[in-house]
Amino acid sequence: MLEDSQWLRQEEKSLTPEKEAGYTEFTGPPQKPITTGGTANLDWTNDLVYLNVMELVRAVLDLKNKLCQLPPEGYMVVVKNVGLTLRKLNGSVDDLLPSLPSSSSTEVGVLS
C-alpha cells in the first residue's frame, strides 16, 4: 500500500507541467477601465428616422412585456402595432433617402 501511494505521488508530479523560463502564468484577460463618456451631443428633435426607431423600440418592448399576460386572441393587437410602427419607420427612411448623396447609399442585392 505504501508503495502504491509513493508511485501515485511520483506519477502526479510527472503530470504537472514544468514552467518555461520567460513565461508568466495566465491569470485572465486584462481588465478594461470603464468609461462613462457617452455619445455625441446631437439634436434629434426633427429627425423622423430617429423618432420612429425609438417608437419601434417602445412597440417591441410593449410586445415583450404584454405577450405573457395576454390571451392568444390578444397577440394580434400588439404584433400589429409592431408591424405598423416598422412600416412607419420604413416610410421615414424612404423619405430621407433621396436627400442623401448617392455615394452614401449601398445597394444590397438579393441572392437567388
QUICOR-V332722 format. One line per field, one symbol per residue. ss: DSSP state (A for helix, B for strand, O for the rest). burial: # if it has 9 or more other ideal C-beta (glycine too) atoms within 8 Angstrom, else .. A space follows every 10 residues. Layout:
ss: ???
burial: ???
This chain:
ss: OAAAAAAAAA AAAAAOOOOO OOOOOOOOOO OOOOOOOOOO OOOOOOOAAA AAAAAAAAAA AAAAAAAOOO OAAAAAAAAA AAAAAAAAAA AAAAAAAOOO OAAAOOOOOO OO
burial: .......... .......... .......... .......... .......##. ###.##..## .##..##..# ...##..##. ##..##.##. .##..#.... .......... ..
